[in-house]
Amino acid sequence: MKKTFGILLVLCMLLSMTVPALAVTAGEQRVVIGADLGEEQVQSVYGMFGISRGSAQELYVTNSEERDYLEGLVSEDVIGHTSISCVYIQTLEAGSGLTVSCDNITWCTEDMYKAALMTAGVYDAQVKVAAPFPVSGTAALTGIYKAYESITGTALQQEAKTAATDELVITAQLADQIDDMDAVSIVNELKLILDETRTMDDAALREQIVSIADQYGYSLSESTVTQLVTLCRTLEGLPTSELEGKVEQFKQTLTTFGQVTEKLEGFGAKVSSLVDSVMGFFSNLFGQ
């Protein structure tokens, strides 16, 4: 009995050493500056963040670092040869969720960043992405990873960062063809059925993707469907239950909640009108 207990104790100690938990304390702040900004531009970005320089630990992200994640995934005109976009992140109390705001970012929307960051394992934080003039914002994702890892003292899972980067790129490219929010929603729909897609071959998965897009009123190109198949295969390597939970959390914190409410109200009005018509029909029928 003592020997069994001793073995269990050793195993617990080994597990605690090899799988460290993220230590996230509310109120921690980091700023990540694009390495190619001038001093006046840096000051301008701090103004957008609404904080004074020196109030948060400052890090830098280079174009070389963002290329580590994005080279080969996006075109040269999107990734560029300079690192401009910047990030401010402040951790929040557990359960607060993730908020993202963007200023002068042209390639990705706030909801695209948010969905991808949740995939990467960033949560309970306020994130601001900004640049002194309009840019794609590709450096920002790498900057967020860097800031969050600096705060927690622990590297985010590499597979999750890769999947999140792929997700951001493919969602942004999909949004070039369809509505921004619908692009995010289609990708989130796929996250919710990863247990099923794991058992599908590529042909069946393609049919599933086409079916989901059709429900949103879109006919996707073959190349776009292929990209989404690739994304699914990448996401399948992550814990399914965690991704599903992040999708549900994402739905609760949509920055486009007003648009969703408007659509729901419109649907409700149609239902109400239909009910009134049916009631009127029966009233006339039995009133004769």
Buried (B, 14 or more C-beta within 10 A) or exposed (E): EEEEEEEEEEEEEEEEEEEEEBEBEEEBBBBBBBBBBEEEBBEBBBEBBEBEBEEBEBBBBBBEBBBEBBEEBBEEEBBBEEBBBBBBBBBBEEEBBBBBBBBBBEBBBBBBBBBBBBBBBBBBBBBBBBBBEEBBBBBBBBBBBBBBBBBBEBEBBEEBBBBBBBBBBBBBBBBEEBBBBBBBBBBBBBBEBBEEBEEBEBEEBBEBBBEBBEEBEBEBEEEBBBBBBEBBBBBBEBEBEEBBEBBEBBEEBBBBEEEEEEEEEEEEEEEEEEEEEEEEEEEEEEEE
